[in-house]
Amino acid sequence: MPRLIFAGLIGGLIFGVVLVWQGAGAAGLVLLFTIIGLLVGLALWLGWRLYTGELDSEDIKALIGIIFSNRTR
């Protein structure tokens, strides 16, 4: 599934380059769309791993709970 992340990264990069080629902005837009493509690819990869059962959804919920809790160490 790393191909999904790579495909999202390349897709965002191409979209950003085409947008800049059309005169819409600067290199920052290319980086922005590359990052958006990377995040979409990552979300698809994570969704696929959850769907196929390679990841346990309870573990993901616990990880998110630890990251976003306001507890101190």
DSSP file (Angstrom, degrees, kcal/mol; ACC not computed):
  #  RESIDUE AA STRUCTURE BP1 BP2  ACC     N-H-->O    O-->H-N    N-H-->O    O-->H-N    TCO  KAPPA ALPHA  PHI   PSI    X-CA   Y-CA   Z-CA
    1    1 A M    >>        0   0    0      0, 0.0     3,-1.5     0, 0.0     4,-1.0   0.000 360.0 360.0 360.0  -7.6    0.0    0.0    0.0
    2    2 A P  H 3>  +     0   0    0      0, 0.0     4,-2.4     0, 0.0     5,-0.2   0.743 360.0  71.9 -60.5 -17.1    2.9    2.5    0.0
    3    3 A R  H 3> S+     0   0    0      1,-0.2     4,-3.0     2,-0.2     5,-0.2   0.856  91.8  55.4 -63.9 -33.4    2.0    2.8   -3.7
    4    4 A L  H <> S+     0   0    0     -3,-1.5     4,-2.4     2,-0.2    -1,-0.2   0.907 108.5  46.8 -65.2 -40.9   -1.1    4.8   -2.6
    5    5 A I  H  X S+     0   0    0     -4,-1.0     4,-2.3     2,-0.2    36,-0.2   0.934 115.0  46.4 -64.7 -44.8    1.0    7.2   -0.6
    6    6 A F  H  X S+     0   0    0     -4,-2.4     4,-2.7     2,-0.2     5,-0.2   0.896 111.8  51.4 -64.4 -40.7    3.4    7.6   -3.6
    7    7 A A  H  X S+     0   0    0     -4,-3.0     4,-2.7     2,-0.2    -1,-0.2   0.905 111.0  48.0 -64.5 -41.0    0.5    8.0   -6.0
    8    8 A G  H  X S+     0   0    0     -4,-2.4     4,-2.4     2,-0.2    30,-0.3   0.900 112.1  50.0 -64.5 -39.8   -1.1   10.7   -3.9
    9    9 A L  H  X S+     0   0    0     -4,-2.3     4,-2.1    28,-0.3    -2,-0.2   0.936 114.5  42.9 -63.2 -47.6    2.3   12.5   -3.6
   10   10 A I  H  X S+     0   0    0     -4,-2.7     4,-2.8     2,-0.2     5,-0.2   0.904 113.2  53.0 -66.1 -41.5    2.9   12.4   -7.3
   11   11 A G  H  X S+     0   0    0     -4,-2.7     4,-2.5    -5,-0.2    -2,-0.2   0.923 111.2  45.7 -60.7 -45.1   -0.7   13.4   -8.1
   12   12 A G  H  X S+     0   0    0     -4,-2.4     4,-2.4    22,-0.2    22,-0.3   0.890 112.7  51.0 -64.9 -39.1   -0.5   16.4   -5.8
   13   13 A L  H  X S+     0   0    0     -4,-2.1     4,-2.4    21,-0.2    -2,-0.2   0.930 111.9  46.3 -63.8 -45.8    2.9   17.4   -7.3
   14   14 A I  H  X S+     0   0    0     -4,-2.8     4,-2.6     2,-0.2     5,-0.2   0.924 112.6  50.1 -63.5 -44.0    1.6   17.1  -10.9
   15   15 A F  H  X S+     0   0    0     -4,-2.5     4,-2.3    -5,-0.2    -1,-0.2   0.914 112.0  48.3 -61.3 -42.4   -1.6   19.1  -10.0
   16   16 A G  H  X S+     0   0    0     -4,-2.4     4,-2.3    14,-0.2    -1,-0.2   0.898 111.4  49.2 -64.6 -41.0    0.5   21.8   -8.3
   17   17 A V  H  X S+     0   0    0     -4,-2.4     4,-2.5     2,-0.2    -2,-0.2   0.916 111.9  48.5 -65.3 -42.7    2.9   22.0  -11.3
   18   18 A V  H  X S+     0   0    0     -4,-2.6     4,-1.6     2,-0.2    -2,-0.2   0.907 111.1  51.0 -63.7 -40.9    0.1   22.3  -13.8
   19   19 A L  H  <>S+     0   0    0     -4,-2.3     5,-1.7    -5,-0.2    -2,-0.2   0.917 113.2  44.2 -63.4 -43.4   -1.6   25.0  -11.7
   20   20 A V  H ><5S+     0   0    0     -4,-2.3     3,-1.9     1,-0.2     5,-0.3   0.874 108.4  58.6 -68.4 -36.7    1.6   27.1  -11.5
   21   21 A W  H 3<5S+     0   0    0     -4,-2.5    -1,-0.2     1,-0.3    -2,-0.2   0.855 100.7  57.1 -60.2 -34.1    2.2   26.5  -15.2
   22   22 A Q  T 3<5S-     0   0    0     -4,-1.6    -1,-0.3    -5,-0.2    -2,-0.2   0.476 125.1-105.0 -77.4  -1.3   -1.2   28.1  -15.8
   23   23 A G  T < 5S+     0   0    0     -3,-1.9    -3,-0.2    -5,-0.1    -2,-0.1   0.719  81.1 129.6  91.0  23.0    0.1   31.2  -14.0
   24   24 A A  S   <S-     0   0    0     -5,-1.7     2,-0.3     2,-0.1    -4,-0.2   0.569  70.8 -50.2 -91.3  -7.9   -1.8   30.8  -10.7
   25   25 A G        -     0   0    0     -5,-0.3     2,-0.2    -6,-0.2    -2,-0.1  -0.933  63.2 -57.6 174.3-150.8    0.9   31.1   -8.2
   26   26 A A    >>  -     0   0    0     -2,-0.3     3,-1.2    -3,-0.0     4,-0.9  -0.444  59.6 -78.3-119.8-172.6    4.3   30.2   -6.9
   27   27 A A  H 3> S+     0   0    0      1,-0.3     4,-2.1     2,-0.2     5,-0.2   0.735 119.4  71.4 -65.3 -22.5    6.3   27.2   -5.8
   28   28 A G  H 3> S+     0   0    0      1,-0.2     4,-2.4     2,-0.2    -1,-0.3   0.856  94.3  54.3 -61.3 -35.1    4.5   27.3   -2.5
   29   29 A L  H <> S+     0   0    0     -3,-1.2     4,-2.7     2,-0.2     5,-0.2   0.885 105.2  53.2 -65.7 -38.0    1.4   26.1   -4.2
   30   30 A V  H  X S+     0   0    0     -4,-0.9     4,-2.0     1,-0.2   -14,-0.2   0.937 111.5  45.5 -61.8 -45.2    3.2   23.2   -5.6
   31   31 A L  H  X S+     0   0    0     -4,-2.1     4,-2.4     2,-0.2    -2,-0.2   0.897 111.7  53.2 -64.5 -39.6    4.4   22.2   -2.2
   32   32 A L  H  X S+     0   0    0     -4,-2.4     4,-2.4     1,-0.2    -2,-0.2   0.944 111.9  43.5 -60.4 -49.3    0.9   22.7   -0.8
   33   33 A F  H  X S+     0   0    0     -4,-2.7     4,-2.5     1,-0.2    -1,-0.2   0.822 111.5  55.3 -69.2 -29.8   -0.7   20.4   -3.3
   34   34 A T  H  X S+     0   0    0     -4,-2.0     4,-2.2   -22,-0.3   -22,-0.2   0.919 109.9  46.0 -65.5 -43.0    2.1   17.9   -2.9
   35   35 A I  H  X S+     0   0    0     -4,-2.4     4,-2.5     2,-0.2    -2,-0.2   0.905 112.2  50.7 -66.8 -40.8    1.4   17.8    0.9
   36   36 A I  H  X S+     0   0    0     -4,-2.4     4,-2.3     2,-0.2    -2,-0.2   0.923 111.0  49.1 -61.7 -43.2   -2.3   17.5    0.3
   37   37 A G  H  X S+     0   0    0     -4,-2.5     4,-2.5     1,-0.2   -28,-0.3   0.888 110.2  51.6 -62.1 -39.3   -1.7   14.6   -2.2
   38   38 A L  H  X S+     0   0    0     -4,-2.2     4,-2.5   -30,-0.3    -2,-0.2   0.915 110.1  48.4 -63.1 -43.8    0.6   13.0    0.4
   39   39 A L  H  X S+     0   0    0     -4,-2.5     4,-2.4     2,-0.2    -2,-0.2   0.877 111.2  50.1 -65.8 -37.9   -2.1   13.3    3.1
   40   40 A V  H  X S+     0   0    0     -4,-2.3     4,-2.4     2,-0.2    -2,-0.2   0.932 112.4  47.5 -65.1 -44.7   -4.8   11.8    0.7
   41   41 A G  H  X S+     0   0    0     -4,-2.5     4,-2.3   -36,-0.2    -2,-0.2   0.895 112.1  49.8 -61.9 -40.6   -2.5    8.9   -0.1
   42   42 A L  H  X S+     0   0    0     -4,-2.5     4,-2.7     2,-0.2    -1,-0.2   0.899 110.3  50.2 -64.6 -41.6   -1.8    8.3    3.6
   43   43 A A  H  X S+     0   0    0     -4,-2.4     4,-2.7     2,-0.2    -2,-0.2   0.901 111.6  48.0 -64.6 -40.8   -5.5    8.4    4.4
   44   44 A L  H  X S+     0   0    0     -4,-2.4     4,-2.4     2,-0.2    -2,-0.2   0.907 112.4  49.3 -65.1 -41.1   -6.2    5.9    1.7
   45   45 A W  H  X S+     0   0    0     -4,-2.3     4,-2.2     2,-0.2    -2,-0.2   0.929 113.5  45.5 -63.0 -45.8   -3.4    3.6    2.8
   46   46 A L  H  X S+     0   0    0     -4,-2.7     4,-2.2     1,-0.2    -2,-0.2   0.911 112.9  50.9 -65.2 -42.3   -4.5    3.8    6.4
   47   47 A G  H  X S+     0   0    0     -4,-2.7     4,-2.4     1,-0.2    -2,-0.2   0.899 110.0  49.9 -60.8 -41.1   -8.2    3.1    5.4
   48   48 A W  H  X S+     0   0    0     -4,-2.4     4,-2.5     2,-0.2     6,-0.2   0.910 110.2  49.7 -64.8 -42.5   -7.1    0.1    3.3
   49   49 A R  H  X>S+     0   0    0     -4,-2.2     5,-1.7     1,-0.2     6,-1.3   0.866 112.8  47.3 -66.1 -35.7   -5.1   -1.3    6.2
   50   50 A L  H  <5S+     0   0    0     -4,-2.2     3,-0.5     4,-0.2    -2,-0.2   0.897 112.1  50.7 -68.6 -40.2   -8.1   -0.9    8.5
   51   51 A Y  H  <5S+     0   0    0     -4,-2.4    -2,-0.2     1,-0.2    -1,-0.2   0.890 112.0  45.7 -64.6 -41.4  -10.5   -2.4    6.0
   52   52 A T  H  <5S-     0   0    0     -4,-2.5    -1,-0.2    -5,-0.1    -2,-0.2   0.561 114.5-115.6 -82.1  -7.2   -8.3   -5.5    5.5
   53   53 A G  T  <5S+     0   0    0     -4,-0.6    -3,-0.2    -3,-0.5    -4,-0.1   0.612  79.4 125.3  86.6  12.0   -7.8   -6.0    9.2
   54   54 A E  S   <S+     0   0    0     -5,-1.7     2,-0.4    -6,-0.2    -4,-0.2   0.757  74.7  45.3 -74.0 -23.5   -4.0   -5.4    9.2
   55   55 A L  S    S-     0   0    0     -6,-1.3     2,-0.6    -9,-0.1    -2,-0.1  -0.934  85.1-127.7-119.2 144.8   -4.6   -2.6   11.8
   56   56 A D     >  -     0   0    0     -2,-0.4     4,-1.7     1,-0.1     3,-0.4  -0.805  10.4-148.6 -92.1 124.6   -6.8   -2.9   14.9
   57   57 A S  H  > S+     0   0    0     -2,-0.6     4,-2.3     1,-0.2     5,-0.2   0.818  96.8  58.0 -64.7 -30.2   -9.2    0.1   15.1
   58   58 A E  H  > S+     0   0    0      2,-0.2     4,-2.2     1,-0.2    -1,-0.2   0.884 105.0  50.5 -67.1 -36.9   -9.1    0.0   18.9
   59   59 A D  H  > S+     0   0    0     -3,-0.4     4,-2.3     2,-0.2    -2,-0.2   0.893 109.8  50.5 -65.8 -38.7   -5.3    0.5   18.9
   60   60 A I  H  X S+     0   0    0     -4,-1.7     4,-2.5     2,-0.2    -2,-0.2   0.917 110.4  49.6 -64.5 -43.2   -5.7    3.4   16.6
   61   61 A K  H  X S+     0   0    0     -4,-2.3     4,-2.3     1,-0.2    -2,-0.2   0.903 111.2  49.4 -62.2 -41.0   -8.4    5.0   18.9
   62   62 A A  H  X S+     0   0    0     -4,-2.2     4,-2.1     2,-0.2    -2,-0.2   0.904 110.8  50.1 -64.9 -40.8   -6.1    4.5   21.9
   63   63 A L  H  X S+     0   0    0     -4,-2.3     4,-2.3     2,-0.2    -2,-0.2   0.920 111.6  47.4 -62.8 -44.8   -3.2    6.1   20.0
   64   64 A I  H  X S+     0   0    0     -4,-2.5     4,-2.5     1,-0.2    -1,-0.2   0.891 110.5  53.3 -64.1 -39.3   -5.3    9.1   19.1
   65   65 A G  H  X S+     0   0    0     -4,-2.3     4,-0.6    -5,-0.2    -1,-0.2   0.882 110.4  46.7 -62.3 -38.7   -6.5    9.4   22.6
   66   66 A I  H  < S+     0   0    0     -4,-2.1     3,-0.5     2,-0.2    -2,-0.2   0.902 113.3  48.7 -68.9 -41.1   -3.0    9.4   23.9
   67   67 A I  H  < S+     0   0    0     -4,-2.3    -2,-0.2     1,-0.2    -1,-0.2   0.914 119.2  36.6 -66.5 -43.2   -1.9   12.0   21.4
   68   68 A F  H  < S+     0   0    0     -4,-2.5    -1,-0.2    -5,-0.2    -2,-0.2   0.331  90.4 110.4 -98.3   8.1   -4.8   14.4   21.9
   69   69 A S     <  -     0   0    0     -4,-0.6    -3,-0.0    -3,-0.5    -4,-0.0  -0.486  65.6-136.6 -79.3 155.9   -5.2   14.0   25.7
   70   70 A N        +     0   0    0     -2,-0.1     2,-0.1     2,-0.0    -1,-0.1   0.158  60.5 128.1 -97.2  18.2   -4.2   16.9   27.9
   71   71 A R        -     0   0    0     -5,-0.1     2,-0.2     1,-0.1    -2,-0.1  -0.465  53.8-134.0 -75.4 146.3   -2.5   14.8   30.5
   72   72 A T              0   0    0     -2,-0.1    -1,-0.1     1,-0.1    -2,-0.0  -0.578 360.0 360.0 -92.4 164.1    1.0   15.6   31.5
   73   73 A R              0   0    0     -2,-0.2    -1,-0.1     0, 0.0    -2,-0.0   0.499 360.0 360.0 -73.6 360.0    3.7   13.0   31.7
